Amino acid sequence: MCLGVPGRVEELWKEHEILMGRVDFVGVERKVCFAALPEVQVGEYVLVHVGFGLARLEEENALKTLELMRDLGVLEDELGPRQR
């Protein structure tokens, strides 16, 4: 299954003029391309699918979605085990 997963932007930088970042998905961190979201800021929640940031999310909605995904058992399927 491939789902978009909400996560919190922890860091941003440019690689070859492309905006990249590190996103925390409740303990699992991934490198994400933000070419489609050049206005994204550290601390914001975003929807990520296959390594690409697709949309900015309100924190409340992101946290509710993460909780639902965890309850359904799909969060670990998408992200693997927590790193922390």
Backbone hydrogen bonds, N-H to C=O, Kabsch-Sander energy under -0.5 kcal/mol:
donor,donor_aa,acceptor,acceptor_aa,energy
3,L,1,M,-0.5
5,V,48,V,-2.8
7,G,46,V,-2.1
8,R,24,D,-2.6
9,V,44,E,-3.0
10,E,22,R,-3.2
11,E,22,R,-1.2
13,W,20,M,-2.3
15,E,18,I,-2.6
18,I,15,E,-1.8
20,M,13,W,-3.5
21,G,32,V,-2.2
22,R,11,E,-2.0
23,V,21,G,-0.5
23,V,30,R,-2.7
24,D,8,R,-2.9
25,F,23,V,-0.6
25,F,28,V,-3.3
26,V,24,D,-0.7
28,V,25,F,-1.0
29,E,27,G,-0.5
30,R,23,V,-2.2
32,V,21,G,-3.0
33,C,51,G,-2.9
34,F,19,L,-3.3
37,L,34,F,-1.4
40,V,37,L,-1.9
43,G,9,V,-2.7
44,E,41,Q,-1.9
45,Y,57,L,-0.8
46,V,7,G,-2.7
47,L,55,A,-2.8
48,V,5,V,-2.2
48,V,46,V,-0.5
49,H,52,F,-2.3
52,F,49,H,-1.9
53,G,33,C,-2.9
54,L,47,L,-3.3
55,A,47,L,-1.0
57,L,45,Y,-3.1
62,A,58,E,-2.4
63,L,59,E,-2.7
64,K,60,E,-2.1
65,T,61,N,-2.3
66,L,62,A,-2.4
67,E,63,L,-2.2
68,L,64,K,-2.4
69,M,65,T,-2.7
70,R,66,L,-2.4
71,D,67,E,-2.7
72,L,68,L,-2.2
73,G,69,M,-0.6
73,G,70,R,-1.0
74,V,69,M,-2.0
75,L,69,M,-1.1
78,E,74,V,-1.8
79,L,75,L,-2.3
80,G,76,E,-2.6
83,Q,27,G,-1.4
